[in-house]
């Protein structure tokens, strides 16, 4: 038997989310089964649980018996027909939409078993876990890491750039900020005051949220901004545009459509981009802070903490 996070109807997370015992699934052709050790939590997880509208964006209309989460890390413990890239015992990380938070998760291996590129976000992504990367950190990377590198690559952040990153201490923002710094950009990031010293240690210039954001940005970047990565919302998009950041160098994951702003994220990231982020984290060049670790039995508490906001980096759920 195994434990699986599931929900049967849309609603408040505490009301509908449950942990059930069930028989472990078996992989089909082109699939592997992962014995999950750790899961990273993402805001999209509870948005899917809370709202049928949000869920429909991810192909979910009937939630009955639906699994929860995307990010995972663990070990392959069973392989389906035709799988050659992974073997039983391989340590892996990646994700599987609607079913990652469990003792066992089925993941389709990209490029095997007939999976089309458009199916990758739904059916999952999986790569080998470097030996230097612990399972908890590995379990935090699929959504946040892929979103961060896709966003940084889209705006082309590099030497000579001054980049504004909103929610720079959050799951996506903290990775995007460090990646932009590594690529030679000057980075200015919004965060709650308790995270300002932490951002300075990462090479990021911190500023506060709130009224007169554009003025604080202007003071911090007297020569102007050249790009922006929004992970927070419309007010950050407004500040970036008002200070002259062109739309083609503004990526938003929190306010798509606001004043014409668009953005790429997790679904658009390539496996090559994912592998690059994993290497940088495994090599210690990008830090992924973990604010708290919860056992799977306390999953509702973990999501309550995430929904409360102001998490530094990631929250992790473990099955062991």
C-alpha positions in Angstrom: 0.0 0.0 0.0 1.0 3.6 -0.4 -0.1 7.1 0.7 -1.6 9.5 -1.9 -2.7 13.1 -1.6 -6.0 13.5 -3.4 -9.1 15.7 -3.6 -12.7 15.0 -4.8 -14.1 18.5 -5.2 -12.9 22.0 -5.6 -12.7 24.1 -2.5 -10.6 25.3 0.4 -7.5 23.2 0.7 -8.2 22.3 4.4 -11.7 21.1 3.5 -11.1 18.9 0.5 -7.5 17.7 0.6 -6.9 14.2 2.1 -4.3 11.5 2.4 -5.5 8.1 1.4 -4.0 4.6 1.4 -4.2 2.8 -1.9 -2.5 0.1 -4.0 0.6 1.5 -5.8 0.1 2.0 -9.6 2.2 0.2 -12.1 3.9 2.0 -15.1 2.7 1.5 -18.6 4.8 1.6 -21.8 7.3 4.5 -21.7 6.6 5.2 -18.0 8.5 4.7 -14.8 7.3 4.5 -11.2 9.1 6.7 -8.7 9.3 5.9 -5.0 8.9 9.5 -3.9 11.1 10.9 -1.1 10.4 14.6 -1.3 8.0 17.1 -2.9 8.3 20.8 -3.4 5.1 22.8 -3.0 4.0 25.5 -5.5 1.2 28.0 -5.3 -0.3 26.5 -8.5 -1.0 23.4 -6.5 -3.5 25.0 -4.1 -4.9 27.2 -6.9 -5.9 24.0 -8.8 -7.5 22.6 -5.6 -9.3 25.8 -4.8 -10.7 26.8 -8.2 -12.3 24.9 -11.1 -11.2 27.7 -13.4 -7.6 27.4 -12.4 -7.8 23.6 -12.7 -9.2 23.9 -16.2 -6.0 25.6 -17.3 -4.2 22.4 -16.5 -6.7 20.1 -18.2 -8.7 19.2 -15.1 -12.5 19.5 -15.1 -13.6 16.6 -12.9 -11.5 16.5 -9.7 -12.9 13.2 -8.3 -9.9 11.2 -6.9 -7.4 13.6 -8.4 -3.8 13.7 -7.2 -2.0 16.7 -6.0 1.3 18.5 -6.8 4.0 18.4 -9.5 7.5 18.5 -8.0 9.2 15.3 -6.8 12.4 13.6 -6.1 13.0 9.9 -5.4 14.2 6.6 -6.8 12.9 4.6 -9.8 11.5 1.4 -8.4 9.7 0.0 -11.5 10.0 0.6 -15.2 7.5 0.1 -18.0 8.1 -1.5 -21.4 10.4 0.4 -23.8 12.1 2.5 -21.1 15.9 2.6 -21.7 16.9 5.9 -20.1 16.2 4.8 -16.5 16.6 1.6 -14.5 15.4 0.5 -11.1 17.4 2.2 -8.4 18.2 5.4 -10.3 17.9 8.5 -8.2 15.8 11.1 -10.1 14.0 14.4 -9.9 11.3 16.1 -11.9 7.6 16.2 -11.8 4.2 14.8 -12.6 1.1 17.0 -12.8 -1.9 15.9 -10.6 -0.1 13.2 -8.7 3.4 13.9 -7.4 2.6 14.1 -3.7 2.5 10.4 -2.8 4.6 7.5 -1.9 4.6 6.4 -5.5 4.2 8.4 -8.7 4.0 7.4 -12.4 6.0 9.6 -14.7 6.1 9.4 -18.5 9.7 9.6 -19.7 10.1 12.3 -22.3 10.6 10.9 -25.8 9.7 7.4 -24.9 6.4 5.5 -25.2 5.1 7.9 -27.8 4.9 11.0 -25.6 4.7 14.2 -27.7 6.5 17.4 -26.6 3.1 19.0 -25.9 2.4 16.2 -23.3 5.5 16.8 -21.2 4.0 19.2 -18.8 0.9 17.0 -18.2 2.7 13.6 -18.1 5.9 14.8 -16.4 9.6 15.4 -16.7 12.4 13.3 -15.2 16.1 13.6 -15.1 18.9 11.9 -13.1 19.6 13.4 -9.7 23.3 14.3 -9.2 24.9 12.6 -6.3 25.8 16.0 -4.7 22.2 17.1 -4.7 20.1 16.1 -1.7 16.6 14.8 -2.2 14.8 17.7 -0.4 16.5 20.3 -2.6 16.0 18.1 -5.7 12.3 17.9 -5.0 12.0 21.7 -5.1 13.3 22.3 -8.6 10.9 21.1 -11.3 8.5 24.1 -11.3 10.5 26.9 -9.8 13.8 26.0 -11.5 12.3 25.5 -14.9 10.2 28.7 -14.6 13.1 30.8 -13.5 15.5 29.8 -16.3 12.8 30.1 -18.9 12.0 33.6 -17.7 15.7 34.7 -17.5 16.4 33.3 -21.0 13.4 35.0 -22.5 14.5 38.5 -21.4 18.1 37.7 -22.3 19.6 39.0 -19.0 23.3 39.4 -19.1 26.3 41.8 -18.7 25.3 45.4 -18.7 21.7 44.7 -17.8 19.9 46.0 -14.7 17.1 43.6 -13.9 14.2 44.0 -11.6 12.9 40.8 -10.0 9.7 41.0 -7.9 9.2 38.5 -5.1 13.0 37.9 -5.3 13.1 35.7 -2.2 10.3 33.4 -3.3 10.6 30.0 -4.9 10.9 31.3 -8.5 12.4 34.7 -7.8 15.3 33.5 -5.7 16.5 31.2 -8.5 15.9 33.7 -11.2 17.7 36.4 -9.3 20.8 34.3 -8.7 20.8 33.1 -12.3 20.7 36.7 -13.6 23.6 37.6 -11.3 25.6 34.6 -12.6 25.0 35.8 -16.1 26.5 39.2 -15.3 23.4 41.4 -14.6 22.8 43.8 -11.8 19.7 42.6 -10.0 17.3 44.6 -7.9 14.7 42.6 -6.0 11.6 43.3 -4.0 11.1 41.3 -0.8 9.8 41.7 2.8 12.3 43.4 5.0 13.1 40.2 6.8 14.6 38.9 3.6 16.7 41.9 2.6 20.0 40.8 4.2 19.5 37.3 2.7 19.2 38.8 -0.8 22.3 41.0 -0.2 24.2 37.8 0.5 23.1 36.5 -2.9 24.3 39.6 -4.7 20.9 41.1 -5.1 20.0 44.8 -4.2 16.9 44.5 -2.0 14.0 47.0 -1.9 10.6 47.0 -0.2 7.2 46.3 -1.7 4.4 48.8 -1.5 3.6 52.4 -2.4 6.1 54.4 -4.4 7.8 51.2 -5.7 8.8 52.9 -9.0 10.6 55.6 -7.0 12.5 53.1 -4.9 13.5 51.3 -8.1 14.6 54.5 -9.7 16.7 55.3 -6.7 18.3 51.9 -6.7 18.9 52.0 -10.5 19.9 55.6 -11.3 20.9 54.5 -14.8 17.6 52.8 -15.5 16.2 49.3 -15.8 16.7 47.2 -18.9 14.7 44.1 -18.0 12.2 42.8 -15.5 11.0 39.4 -14.1 7.7 39.7 -12.4 6.8 37.0 -9.9 4.4 39.1 -7.8 1.7 40.9 -9.6 0.4 43.9 -11.6 2.0 46.6 -9.4 5.5 45.2 -10.3 4.6 45.2 -14.0 3.4 48.8 -13.7 6.6 49.9 -12.0 8.8 48.2 -14.7 6.8 49.6 -17.6 6.7 53.1 -16.0 10.5 53.1 -15.8 10.9 52.2 -19.4 11.4 48.4 -19.5 10.2 47.3 -23.0 7.5 44.7 -23.1 9.8 42.2 -24.9 12.2 42.4 -22.0 9.5 41.9 -19.3 8.5 38.4 -18.3 5.6 38.0 -16.0 4.2 34.8 -14.4 1.9 36.6 -12.0 0.1 39.2 -14.2 -0.1 37.9 -17.7 -2.1 40.3 -19.9 -1.7 43.3 -17.6 -0.8 46.3 -19.9 0.1 43.8 -22.6 2.7 42.0 -20.5 3.3 38.3 -21.2 5.6 35.6 -20.0 6.9 32.1 -20.2 7.3 29.7 -17.4 7.4 26.0 -16.4 5.5 24.6 -19.4 7.8 26.3 -21.9 11.1 25.3 -20.4 13.2 22.7 -22.3 14.9 19.7 -20.8 18.2 21.4 -21.5 17.2 24.4 -19.4 16.1 22.1 -16.6 19.4 20.2 -16.7 21.3 23.5 -16.6 19.5 24.7 -13.4 20.0 21.3 -11.8 23.8 21.4 -12.5 24.1 25.0 -11.1 22.3 24.0 -7.9 24.2 20.7 -7.5 27.5 22.6 -8.0 26.5 25.1 -5.3 26.4 28.1 -7.7 22.7 28.7 -7.0 21.2 28.3 -3.5 17.7 27.0 -3.0 16.6 27.9 0.5 14.1 25.6 2.2 12.1 27.3 4.9 10.4 24.2 6.3 10.0 20.5 5.8 6.7 18.7 6.6 5.8 15.0 6.7 3.1 14.1 4.2 0.6 13.6 7.1 0.9 17.4 7.6 0.3 18.4 4.0 -2.7 20.6 4.8 -0.5 22.5 7.3 2.2 22.9 4.7 -0.2 24.4 2.1 -1.7 26.7 4.8 1.8 28.1 5.4 2.4 28.5 1.6 -1.0 30.3 1.2 0.0 32.7 4.0 2.8 34.0 1.8 6.3 35.4 2.4 8.0 32.0 2.2 11.7 32.2 1.7 12.4 29.8 -1.1 10.5 26.5 -0.8 8.4 24.4 1.5 9.1 20.6 1.2 6.9 17.6 2.0 8.7 14.3 2.7 7.3 10.7 2.7 10.0 9.2 4.9 
